[in-house]
Amino acid sequence: MFNLHFGRTRGTIVAVADIGGGSAAFAVVSVALHAPARVLAAERLFLTLEERSTEATVAALGELLIQAGQKVLKLYNAEKNAAPVEKAYCIVAAPWSRSKSARAAGHFSEPRVITKSVIATLAKQALADEHELDHQRLLEAAVVRVELNGYETREPEKKTAQRIAVSALITDCDTQLRATATAALATLLPHLSPVFRSSTRALLRAVREFQDHEEDRIIVEIARVGTTLTTIYEGSIGQQHLLSEGIGSILKRLSPSGMPEETMSLIRMLGRDQCSSAACEEMQNAMAKIEPDLVRSFAEGLSACAATRKLPTKLMLSVERDFLPWLSKFFTRIDFTQFTVTTQPFSVEALTAQELSQSVIQQGHVPLDAALALSVALVNREQGEEYGSAI
């Protein structure tokens, strides 16, 4: 089914765990310099849609990560020529991680050569000046942008400038979630210590290379247990806002007494134009009926993001594949123009694994969703990099 050829892989074999709002994924990936990462085996498991405490949700995610990891490692290790896993990464999404951008600038009396030390000093200043996140729970702090004389420079070292500005991405993480993920990965790969990163970092890196290279965007990530809205201006985070509205609450609105799996099946068929029964017509009516409630929910978050700066009209949507057709049209059609900088409707682009094919490729028919592809792409780009290194 999977058509894997592990014996032909070259490069470093890396395990990539991805923890979302209501799911956990695990992949074994072959990473080589100056080449796309190859996903050799992968699995994502979702929480069942039921009410849980935060503690119970975290524990359940840890169990899902172990289950997904065991399945993937069994498949991978079944090949006699499979190379050992050498590194492990864990990418954590909201609401378990929170990210902010921080910036520090310097001005010299005359032009001077920019060194790694100059960049590091400003990065540490940016970190020290950030007070919204819990620095006792830091997940990462990394340089994501350097400007010389007002212009972004991808390779700033050894260049000459009189003015320099450094932007850093700073992320904290839920301590219970991090401990649970660490324990799960220790069960799967006891010989490795995982490197933790945020999904926001993965998004920032992807935006720099995404489609038309426009960097100003609002990113809407709709997960099982909530939605994250992230604005990006000139390669840095503007605002990040969490909403309780997610796939779970949307399914409950659509069918309060129905089975979530049946509701999702109808939505899937409608999205593929494969549904013409009375039940499908009823579902279409239900989708139209709940849209005013969704407008109010998302308008609250969009308003919060636009409080200090109007939103870009480019909207990047990340959601489970079955919901893409409906929600893409929703954000395009609904009048959210009071929040945008141009007072124009959103132009929606779907974030899918196919959009990241220059950085990530699937081996055979390995399942790969957008969130996991983002995580793998980040790991691939970090190999051999100094730009974007830790503060």
C-alpha positions as CSV (number, residue, x, y, z in Angstrom):
1,M,0.0,0.0,0.0
2,F,2.7,2.5,1.0
3,N,5.2,1.5,-1.7
4,L,8.2,2.4,0.5
5,H,11.8,1.8,-0.4
6,F,13.7,2.6,2.8
7,G,16.9,1.1,1.5
8,R,17.3,3.8,-1.1
9,T,17.0,6.7,1.4
10,R,20.0,8.9,2.0
11,G,20.5,11.6,4.5
12,T,19.5,11.9,8.1
13,I,16.5,9.9,9.4
14,V,14.4,12.2,11.6
15,A,11.3,11.5,13.7
16,V,8.8,14.4,13.6
17,A,6.0,14.7,16.1
18,D,3.3,17.2,15.5
19,I,0.8,18.1,18.3
20,G,-2.3,20.1,17.3
21,G,-5.3,21.4,19.1
22,G,-7.0,18.0,19.0
23,S,-4.7,15.6,17.3
24,A,-1.2,14.1,17.3
25,A,0.9,13.0,14.4
26,F,4.2,11.2,14.0
27,A,6.4,10.8,10.9
28,V,9.7,9.3,9.9
29,V,11.5,11.5,7.5
30,S,14.7,11.4,5.4
31,V,16.3,14.8,5.4
32,A,19.3,15.8,3.3
33,L,20.9,19.2,2.6
34,H,19.6,21.2,-0.4
35,A,16.9,18.6,-1.1
36,P,13.2,18.2,-0.1
37,A,12.5,16.1,2.9
38,R,11.0,12.7,2.1
39,V,8.2,11.5,4.4
40,L,8.7,7.7,4.6
41,A,5.8,6.9,7.0
42,A,3.3,9.0,8.8
43,E,0.1,8.8,10.8
44,R,-2.2,11.4,12.5
45,L,-4.8,10.5,15.1
46,F,-7.6,12.7,16.3
47,L,-9.3,13.0,19.7
48,T,-12.9,11.9,19.8
49,L,-15.2,14.8,20.0
50,E,-16.3,14.9,23.6
51,E,-16.0,17.3,26.6
52,R,-12.7,16.9,28.5
53,S,-10.8,18.9,31.0
54,T,-7.4,20.4,29.9
55,E,-5.6,17.8,31.9
56,A,-7.6,15.0,30.3
57,T,-7.0,16.5,26.8
58,V,-3.3,16.6,27.3
59,A,-3.1,13.1,28.6
60,A,-5.2,11.9,25.7
61,L,-2.9,13.7,23.2
62,G,0.1,11.9,24.8
63,E,-1.6,8.6,24.3
64,L,-2.4,9.4,20.6
65,L,1.2,10.4,20.0
66,I,2.4,7.0,21.3
67,Q,-0.2,5.1,19.3
68,A,0.7,7.0,16.1
69,G,4.4,6.6,16.7
70,Q,4.2,2.9,17.4
71,K,2.4,2.3,14.2
72,V,4.8,4.4,12.1
73,L,7.9,3.0,13.7
74,K,6.6,-0.6,13.2
75,L,6.0,0.1,9.5
76,Y,9.4,1.8,9.1
77,N,11.4,-0.8,11.0
78,A,9.8,-3.6,9.1
79,E,12.2,-2.9,6.3
80,K,15.5,-4.7,6.7
81,N,17.5,-1.8,5.3
82,A,15.9,0.9,7.4
83,A,18.5,3.3,8.8
84,P,18.2,4.2,12.5
85,V,16.4,7.3,13.6
86,E,19.0,9.9,14.5
87,K,17.1,13.0,15.6
88,A,13.6,13.8,17.0
89,Y,11.6,17.0,16.7
90,C,8.3,17.9,18.4
91,I,6.3,20.7,16.8
92,V,3.6,22.2,19.1
93,A,0.6,24.2,17.9
94,A,-1.8,26.5,19.7
95,P,-3.4,26.5,22.2
96,W,-0.5,24.6,23.8
97,S,2.0,27.2,22.5
98,R,1.8,31.0,22.3
99,S,4.1,33.1,20.1
100,K,5.1,36.7,20.0
101,S,7.5,38.8,17.9
102,A,10.0,41.0,19.5
103,R,12.3,43.6,17.9
104,A,15.4,45.4,18.8
105,A,17.4,48.0,16.7
106,G,20.8,49.5,16.7
107,H,22.4,52.5,15.0
108,F,26.2,53.0,14.6
109,S,28.0,56.3,14.2
110,E,29.4,55.0,10.9
111,P,28.9,51.9,8.7
112,R,30.4,48.8,10.2
113,V,30.7,45.1,9.4
114,I,27.8,43.1,10.8
115,T,28.9,40.1,12.8
116,K,27.2,37.2,14.5
117,S,27.9,38.8,17.8
118,V,26.1,42.0,16.8
119,I,23.0,40.1,15.8
120,A,23.1,38.0,18.9
121,T,23.3,41.0,21.2
122,L,20.3,42.6,19.6
123,A,18.4,39.3,19.7
124,K,19.0,39.0,23.4
125,Q,17.8,42.6,23.9
126,A,14.6,41.8,22.0
127,L,14.1,38.8,24.2
128,A,14.7,40.8,27.4
129,D,12.2,43.5,26.3
130,E,9.3,41.0,25.7
131,H,7.1,40.7,28.8
132,E,3.8,39.2,27.6
133,L,4.9,35.6,27.6
134,D,6.0,33.4,30.5
135,H,9.8,33.2,30.2
136,Q,9.9,30.4,32.7
137,R,8.0,28.2,30.1
138,L,10.0,29.2,27.0
139,L,9.8,26.7,24.1
140,E,12.0,28.7,21.8
141,A,13.5,32.1,21.0
142,A,15.0,32.5,17.6
143,V,16.0,35.2,15.1
144,V,13.6,35.3,12.2
145,R,14.4,38.5,10.4
146,V,17.4,40.9,10.1
147,E,17.2,44.3,8.4
148,L,20.2,46.3,7.4
149,N,19.7,50.0,6.6
150,G,15.9,49.3,6.5
151,Y,16.0,46.3,4.2
152,E,15.6,42.7,5.0
153,T,18.8,40.7,4.4
154,R,18.8,36.9,4.4
155,E,22.5,36.6,4.9
156,P,23.4,39.6,7.0
157,E,26.8,38.5,8.4
158,K,29.9,40.2,6.9
159,K,27.8,42.9,5.2
160,T,28.3,46.5,6.0
161,A,25.5,48.7,7.5
162,Q,24.9,51.7,9.8
163,R,21.5,50.6,10.9
164,I,20.4,47.1,12.0
165,A,17.1,45.7,13.3
166,V,16.6,42.2,14.5
167,S,13.2,40.5,14.9
168,A,12.9,37.4,17.1
169,L,10.1,34.8,17.5
170,I,9.5,34.0,21.1
171,T,7.2,31.1,22.2
172,D,6.1,29.7,25.5
173,C,4.5,26.3,26.0
174,D,2.1,24.6,28.4
175,T,4.3,22.7,30.9
176,Q,2.0,19.7,31.2
177,L,1.8,19.3,27.4
178,R,5.5,19.6,27.0
179,A,6.2,17.0,29.8
180,T,3.6,14.6,28.3
181,A,5.1,14.9,24.8
182,T,8.6,14.4,26.2
183,A,7.5,11.3,28.0
184,A,5.6,9.9,24.9
185,L,8.7,10.4,22.7
186,A,10.9,8.8,25.4
187,T,8.6,5.7,25.1
188,L,9.0,5.7,21.4
189,L,12.6,6.8,21.0
190,P,14.4,6.4,24.4
191,H,17.8,7.1,23.0
192,L,16.9,10.6,21.7
193,S,16.1,14.0,23.3
194,P,13.5,15.8,21.2
195,V,14.0,19.3,19.9
196,F,10.9,21.4,20.5
197,R,9.6,24.0,18.0
198,S,6.3,25.9,17.5
199,S,3.9,25.6,14.6
200,T,4.0,29.4,14.4
201,R,7.7,29.1,13.5
202,A,6.9,26.6,10.8
203,L,4.2,28.9,9.4
204,L,6.6,31.9,9.4
205,R,9.1,30.0,7.4
206,A,6.5,28.7,5.0
207,V,5.1,32.1,4.4
208,R,8.5,33.4,3.2
209,E,8.4,30.9,0.4
210,F,4.7,30.5,-0.2
211,Q,3.2,31.1,-3.7
212,D,3.6,34.7,-4.6
213,H,6.0,35.6,-1.8
214,E,3.7,38.2,-0.3
215,E,4.4,38.1,3.4
216,D,1.5,40.1,4.8
217,R,-1.2,37.6,5.7
218,I,-3.7,36.6,8.3
219,I,-3.5,32.8,8.9
220,V,-6.7,31.1,10.2
221,E,-6.0,27.6,11.6
222,I,-9.2,25.8,12.5
223,A,-8.5,22.8,14.7
224,R,-10.7,20.3,16.5
225,V,-10.8,22.2,19.8
226,G,-10.4,25.9,18.6
227,T,-9.1,28.3,16.1
228,T,-5.9,30.3,16.0
229,L,-5.7,33.7,14.1
230,T,-2.2,34.9,13.4
231,T,-1.4,38.1,11.5
232,I,2.0,38.4,9.7
233,Y,3.4,41.7,8.6
234,E,6.8,41.8,6.9
235,G,7.8,38.4,8.1
236,S,6.9,38.9,11.7
237,I,3.9,38.2,13.9
238,G,1.5,41.1,14.5
239,Q,-1.2,39.5,16.6
240,Q,-2.1,36.0,17.7
241,H,-5.6,35.4,18.9
242,L,-7.3,32.2,20.1
243,L,-11.0,31.4,19.5
244,S,-13.0,28.6,21.1
245,E,-14.8,28.0,17.8
246,G,-13.3,24.9,16.1
247,I,-14.3,21.8,14.2
248,G,-15.9,20.2,17.3
249,S,-18.2,23.2,18.0
250,I,-19.1,23.6,14.3
251,L,-20.2,19.9,14.2
252,K,-22.3,20.4,17.3
253,R,-23.9,23.4,15.8
254,L,-24.7,21.5,12.6
255,S,-26.1,18.4,14.3
256,P,-26.6,18.8,18.1
257,S,-27.9,15.3,18.6
258,G,-26.2,13.6,15.7
259,M,-23.0,11.5,15.4
260,P,-20.0,13.7,14.5
261,E,-18.7,11.1,12.2
262,E,-21.9,11.0,10.2
263,T,-22.0,14.8,10.0
264,M,-18.4,14.9,8.7
265,S,-19.2,12.2,6.1
266,L,-22.0,14.3,4.7
267,I,-19.7,17.4,4.6
268,R,-17.1,15.4,2.8
269,M,-19.5,14.2,0.2
270,L,-20.9,17.7,-0.3
271,G,-17.4,19.1,-0.8
272,R,-16.8,16.5,-3.5
273,D,-20.3,17.1,-5.2
274,Q,-21.1,13.5,-4.5
275,C,-24.2,14.0,-2.4
276,S,-27.8,14.5,-3.5
277,S,-29.9,12.7,-0.9
278,A,-32.4,14.3,1.4
279,A,-29.9,14.1,4.2
280,C,-27.4,16.1,2.2
281,E,-29.9,18.7,1.4
282,E,-30.7,18.9,5.1
283,M,-27.0,19.3,5.9
284,Q,-26.6,22.1,3.3
285,N,-29.5,23.9,5.0
286,A,-27.9,23.4,8.4
287,M,-24.6,24.8,7.1
288,A,-26.3,27.9,5.8
289,K,-28.3,28.3,9.1
290,I,-25.3,28.3,11.4
291,E,-23.2,30.7,9.3
292,P,-24.5,33.8,11.2
293,D,-23.2,32.2,14.4
294,L,-19.8,31.5,12.8
295,V,-19.7,35.1,11.5
296,R,-20.1,36.4,15.1
297,S,-17.4,34.0,16.4
298,F,-14.8,34.8,13.8
299,A,-15.6,38.5,13.7
300,E,-14.7,38.7,17.4
301,G,-11.3,37.3,16.7
302,L,-10.7,39.3,13.6
303,S,-11.7,42.5,15.5
304,A,-9.2,41.7,18.2
305,C,-6.4,41.1,15.6
306,A,-7.3,44.4,13.8
307,A,-7.4,46.5,17.0
308,T,-3.9,47.9,16.5
309,R,-3.5,47.4,12.7
310,K,-5.9,46.6,9.9
311,L,-5.7,43.1,8.5
312,P,-4.2,42.1,5.2
313,T,-6.7,40.9,2.6
314,K,-4.7,37.8,2.0
315,L,-6.1,35.0,4.2
316,M,-4.4,31.6,4.5
317,L,-6.8,28.9,5.7
318,S,-5.6,25.7,7.4
319,V,-8.4,23.2,8.2
320,E,-9.1,19.6,7.7
321,R,-9.5,18.7,4.0
322,D,-13.3,17.9,4.3
323,F,-14.0,21.5,5.5
324,L,-11.9,23.4,3.0
325,P,-14.5,23.8,0.2
326,W,-17.2,25.2,2.5
327,L,-15.0,27.4,4.8
328,S,-12.9,28.8,1.9
329,K,-16.1,30.1,0.3
330,F,-17.3,31.3,3.7
331,F,-14.3,33.6,4.3
332,T,-14.4,34.8,0.7
333,R,-18.2,35.5,0.7
334,I,-18.8,36.9,4.1
335,D,-18.3,40.7,4.5
336,F,-15.4,41.1,6.9
337,T,-14.2,44.2,5.0
338,Q,-14.4,46.5,8.1
339,F,-11.3,44.7,9.4
340,T,-9.1,44.8,6.3
341,V,-6.6,47.5,5.3
342,T,-8.1,48.0,1.9
343,T,-11.8,47.4,2.9
344,Q,-11.8,44.7,0.4
345,P,-13.0,41.0,0.9
346,F,-10.5,38.4,1.9
347,S,-8.6,36.6,-0.8
348,V,-8.5,33.0,0.5
349,E,-5.7,30.6,-0.2
350,A,-5.8,27.0,1.2
351,L,-2.8,25.8,3.0
352,T,-2.3,22.2,1.8
353,A,0.6,19.7,1.7
354,Q,0.8,20.2,-2.0
355,E,1.7,23.8,-1.5
356,L,4.9,22.7,0.3
357,S,6.0,20.2,-2.3
358,Q,9.3,22.0,-2.9
359,S,10.3,21.3,0.7
360,V,8.4,18.0,1.4
361,I,7.6,15.0,-0.7
362,Q,5.7,11.9,0.1
363,Q,7.2,8.5,-0.4
364,G,4.5,6.5,-2.3
365,H,1.0,7.0,-0.8
366,V,2.0,8.0,2.7
367,P,-0.7,10.1,4.3
368,L,0.4,13.7,4.7
369,D,-1.7,16.7,5.8
370,A,-0.9,20.4,5.8
371,A,0.1,20.7,9.5
372,L,2.5,17.8,9.4
373,A,3.9,18.9,6.1
374,L,4.6,22.3,7.7
375,S,6.4,20.7,10.6
376,V,8.5,18.5,8.3
377,A,9.3,21.5,6.1
378,L,10.6,23.4,9.1
379,V,12.8,20.5,10.2
380,N,14.1,20.3,6.6
381,R,15.0,24.0,6.4
382,E,16.7,24.0,9.8
383,Q,19.4,21.5,8.6
384,G,22.6,23.4,8.4
385,E,21.1,26.8,9.0
386,E,22.4,29.5,11.2
387,Y,19.9,32.2,10.2
388,G,16.9,31.4,12.4
389,S,19.1,29.9,15.1
390,A,18.4,30.0,18.8
391,I,19.0,33.2,20.8
